[in-house]
Amino acid sequence: MIIYLIAITIFIIQCAIMYFIYFKDHKLFKSEMAAAYHVNNNLDQFFYFLLVPCLNEEKVIQNTLQNLLNLAGQKEIIVIDDDSGDQTVQKIKAMPGPISTVERKLPNARTGKGDSLNNAMFLVHKMIKQRHLDPKKCIVGVIDADGILSANCIYKLNNAFEDEHVDAVQLRVKMKQPTTVLQTFQDIEFYTINHLIQLIRGKMHAVALCGNGQFFRYKTVTQRMGIQPWGNALLEDFELTLKFELNGLRIKYLDDAYVDQEALLNFKALVRQRSRWAQGGLDCWKYLFRVTKSPIMSNAQKFDTYFFLTQPLLNVLADFSIIYLTIKYVIYAIGNPRFFVISLFFLVIIGSIFGMIFTLIYLHELRITQKADIAIEESDMLNLDMKVGKFLLTVGLLSYIYVVLFLSLMKSIYSKIRGNTHWVKTKRN
């Protein structure tokens, strides 16, 4: 019971802070979105190396590459193929333009996303020297093989990197064509809830990198961390975040440009994905001592790290408390049918409040995105016309998804105890 009360208190406080920051800065956000394509200086002032890690991506890779080729600015696209068994490499080589391919072969392939990206950095280093590029003006970005960038990304990235104190930038993340309730849940989770969390982190100078849509300044990162900055954790993006913070590198969050990625189609894939992420967070516990002793990281950054790394365990304990309290409630309610109906009604209403608020904010954010003309495709805005039935199902799923994610947390702990580091790659839709 105590664990449950602690968890629910933390959740309510976190939501209250998210709402406060969102509404406090909302006017500024709307003005930024109104100038979505404003650029302070020349679009060619930076050179972008766009890294695209691939493994069996024949269904999506050409669409991703075409999107990157269409972006404004100077760029070289570097695709890292991890010994794909399909037509991925052939489809890459059929694309004209500034595209290079790094082909990794077994047994040196499929050793993790971080290792794959580190491997490509040697080519980035070589190209900078061969082309006599200014390392200060070179930006390295990571785009997943299904990732599509909004057309204003380079404009906003240029403006952000003009500030020499900004070493890395994370774009907002959204789901492509969220048609089903499960896909809509994922879209709200990323485009709204994670967005609100990043706003909090921005105030704390503790913005977290995501696996998709992350960019960093080549010179400062390689000077402080070497030419291979990524680690080998399953959650390589959060591990890189920690390494950046331990080295005094500043990460900025951009909420007025975004990257699209595919949403998962079924609960089985969702549980497997979240299990992998949760285990990746457990992998990062090895940094706790360094974080605690760090003279460089701020107290706010350390707090954010402790909170992120301990949250899965707190959630597991809270979920066990919920199961125990639910069983006690049902046993008592069986003999009191009137109490059961009335209390269940109020519990459902109370439990759905936060899901309702997040869904309404999400719909409002979609309207702003559409008005700013940065929507990547019409299908990104499908939920603007959300029907009542889908709205209620989405609110319910948002409010009670912990029932499903509890399974992923247990699976991740079991995998960690067994020492399992092999996960089945998520298939493209």
N, C-alpha and C positions, 0 to 999 in steps of 0.2 A: 504493500500500500504506500509506504513512504517513497519507494523508488518511483512509483507511478505519479505521485504528487509532485515530486521533483521534476520528472520529465515533462509533465503537463505545464508546470510553472515556467520552465525554460522555454517550452514551445510558445506559450502565450506571450512571454516577454519578447522573444525573437520576432513574432508576428507584429507585435505592437511597434517595435523599432522599425521594422520593414515598412509598415504603413506610414509611420511618421516621416521617415526619410523620403518615401515615394511622394507623398503629398506636399512636403516642404519644398522639394526640388522639381516639382512637376512643371511649373511655369518655365523654368530654365530648360528642361528637357524638350518641351514643345517648341521653344524658340530654336533649339539646336536642330530639331527635326525639320523645322521650316527652312533651315539653311543646309539641307542634307548634302547638297552638291557644291557647297562653298569650299574653296581651297585658298589658303593664305598666299601661297607662292606657286612656282612652277611645278606641274605634276611630275616632271622628270628629275626632280631634285634628289630622289632616292632611287636606288636600284634594288629590286626585289628578287630574292631567290625563294621560289615557292616549292617546298618539299611536299611530295605526295606519296606516302607509303602505300604499297599495293600488295594484295594477295588474293588472287582469283576475283578480279574486279571487272571482268569483261562487260558486265551489264551496265556499268555506270561510268567507266573511266573516260570515254570519249566526250560525254556530256560535261564532265568536270573539267577536262582539259580545254574544251571549247569556251567554257565560261571564263577560265583564267586567261586565255588568249584574248578574249574580248575586253578585259579590264584595261583601263587607262594606265599609263606609266611604263617605265622600263622594267623588264623582268626576264628571268630565266626560270623555266619550270623544270624541276628535277624530279622525275618519277623513280621511286625505289621499288623495284619488283622483288618480292621475297620468294622467288622460285614458284611462280604461279603455275598451276597445272591446266589452265584454260587458255583462252586466246588473248589474255591481257596484254602481253608484250607486243603481239602483232598489231593489236588495235592502237597501242601507244605509238608504235613506229609508223603507222599509217597517217598520223596527224602531222600536218606541216606546221612550222613555227619554231620559236625558241624553246624546244623541248629536248632535254637530255634524259637518258635512261641509265640508272645504276642497276645492274642485274646481279642479284645475290643468288648463289647456288648452295643447295644442301651439300655438306652438313653445316655450312656457315650461314645458312638462311633460316628464317622462322625462329629467331632467337629473341624475339620481343620487338615491340615498336620502337623503344628507346634505342636499342642497338642498331636497328635499321636506319633511324634518323642520324645517329652518330656517324654511320658509315658514309652517308651522303655529304657530311660536312667536309670531308677531304676534297670532294669535287668543288664545293663552294669555295674553299680556300684556294684551290688551284685556279679557278676561273677569275677570282679577284686579282690574283697576281698576273695572270696572262693578259687580262684586259685592262690592267693598270687602273682599277677602280679604287676609289677612296673608301677604305674600310669603315670610316665613320658614317658614310652615306649608304652603306649596304644593310639591307633588312632581310632577315631570314624568317619565312613564314611556314606554318604547317597546316596543310589542308587535307582532310580525310578524302579517300577516293570517291566518296559520295557527296563531298562538300561543294556547295555552290555559294559564291560570295555575292552580296548585294552590290549593285553597280557603283555605289558611292564609296566603297571600301577604301580604295586608294586615296581618294580625297581626304577622308577622315584619318587614315593612317598617316598620311603626310603631315597633316596638321598636328597630330599627336607627337610624332617623332621630331618635329621642329623644336620641341622642348628638350634640351640636352639632358635634362634630369630624368627623362622617361627612357628606360632601358628595354621595356617590353610592353606589348599591348595585347589585350584579349578582347576579341569581338563578342558581341551578343550571339547566342546560339538559338536556332529555331528548327522546328521539324517541317519537312516537306509534306505538302498535301495531306494534312491530318483529317482523314475522312471518318475513321471509326472512333468510338469513344476512347479506346485504349490509346490510339495515336493522338487524340486531342488531349488526353491526360499528359502524355509526354511533352506535347507542345506547350501546355500551360506550365508544366514543371520547369522546362528550360527557358521559355521566352518570358515567363512572368516570375515564378518563384525563385529560380536561380538568378534571374536578373535582379530581383529585390535583394537577395543575399549579397550579390556582387556590389550593389550600391552601399550596403553596410560595410563591406570589406574595403570599398574605396575610401570611406571616411576613416578607416583604421589603417590605411596604406598597407592592406593585406589582401589585395585582389588575387584570386587564384586563376592560374592558367587552366584552360580546358584542352582536351586532346585535339580539338578542331578549332581553327581560326585564331591560333596564337602566333605572334610575331615578336621578334626581338632584334635589337641592334647588334650587328655582327661584332664590331670592335670591342665594345665594353664587355660583352658576354665572354668572348674568347680570351680576352686579356685576363679576366678574373677567374674563369672556370676551365680554360683550355678549349681545344677545338672539338671536344666531345662532351657537351654539357649534360646530355641525358643520362639517367640511371637505368636500372634494370627492374624497377618495381612494376607490378601489373598496372598500377595507377601512375604511369610515367609522367603525366601532366602535373599532378600534385607534388610528386617527388621533385620535378624541375622547379616548381614554385618554391618549395623549401630551400633548394639549393640557391636559387636567386636571392631569397631573403637572407640566407646565411652569408651571402657575399655582398650584401648591401645594394642589390639591384632593385630598382623601382618598377612596378608593374601598374599600368593604367588600364582601366576598363572603358570600352567604348560601347555606349548603349544606342547610338544613332547609326550604326551599320551592323550588319549581321551575316552569319553564315548558316546556310541551310544544310540539314542532313536528314537521312531517312529515319523514320520512326519504326519501331518494332511492331510486328503484326499480331503477336500472341503472347499470352502470359508466360508460357514456358521460356521463350526467348528473353523476356523481360527479367524473370527470376535469375536466369543464367548470367545475363549481362550485369545485373546489380550485385550478384555474388562475386563476380570477377572484380568489380569496382571496390566492393567492401574488403575483399582480400588484399587488393592493392593498397587500400588505406592501412591495413594491418602491416603490410610490408614496410610502410613508412615509419612505423614505430621505432625503427633503428635510428632515426634522427632525433628522438626525444632528448637524449642527453646533450647532443650538440646544440639543439634549440634552447634548452634550459641554460646552458653555459655561455651562449652566444652574447658577446658584447655589442654586436652589430644590430641584431634584430630588436625591434621595439617591443615593449610590453604588450601592446595591442596585437602585434604579429604573433607573439608567443601565445597569447590567450586564444587567438583564432586557431592556431595549430593544435593546442590542447583540446579545444572544443571539437574541432573536426575529427581528430583521431580517436577521441573517447566517445563521440556521439553514437557510433554503431553499438558499442557495448551497453551504453545507457538505454538505447532503443530495445536491445534484446531483453534486458531486465524489465523495462517498462512493459514490453509485450507479454512477458510471462505474468506480470502483475495483472494486465488486462484479462488474460485468459483465466486466471484464478478468480478475479472479481466477477467476471461474466458467468462463470460456473456457479458461484455463490448466489449471484442475482437470479439466475434461471431457477435454481433450486427453491429459492424463497418465493419467486413469482408464480411458480406452478400452483401453489396453494392459494394465491391471491390474484385471480384473473383480472379484476378491475385495476388493481395496482399495476399489473404487468402491462396492460394496454396503455394506460395513462403515462406511466413512467417511460415506456418504450418510445412513445410519441415525442415526449420532451427530450429524451436522450438523442433521438435521431435529429431533431431540430437543432439542439445545441451542438452536436457533433458535426453538423453540416455548415455551420456559420462560416468557418474559415475557408472551407472549400467554395462556398458561395462568393465570398469576397474576392478570392483569387481568380475565380472565373470571370467575375465582372470586370476586374482590373485587366485581365487578359483581353477581353472583348474591346475594352477602351483602347488598349495598346495597339490592337490590330487596326482600329480606325485611324489612329495617329500615323501608323506605318503606311497605310494605304494613302492617306492624304499627302504624306511626304514624298510619295512616288518612289519608294525604295523597295517595294515588294518585288521579290525575284520573279515570282510567277503568280498569276491569278489564283492558282490553287492554294497558295499560302494563306489566302484570305477567306477560304471556304467557311470558316466558323463564324464569320461576320453574320451569316444568315442561319445561325444555329437554331434548330427547332426546340420547342419546350422539352420534349422527351429526351433529346440528346443533352440538353442543358442540365436537366435533373440527374441523368445518369452520370454525366461528367462530374457534377458536384459530389455525388455519392462516391464515385471512384476516388476523387481527390481526398475526400474525408476519411475513407476507410481502406486506402491502398496499403496501409501498414500491415494488414492481414496477409497480403501477398508478399510484401517485402520482408516480413519476418522470416519467411522461408529462405530468402536469399541470404539474409544475415546468418542464419544457422548453417546454411550450406558453405558460406565463406569461412566460418570458424572451423567447420569440419575439414575443409580442404586445407586450411592453414596448418591445422594440427597434424594432418597426414603428410604435409610437405608437398602437396600437389600444386604445381605451377603451370600445368598444361590445361588450356581452355579451348573449347571448340569456337572457331571464329564465327561471328554473327554473319549469317547469309544475307545478301542483298535481296530486296523485294523484287 
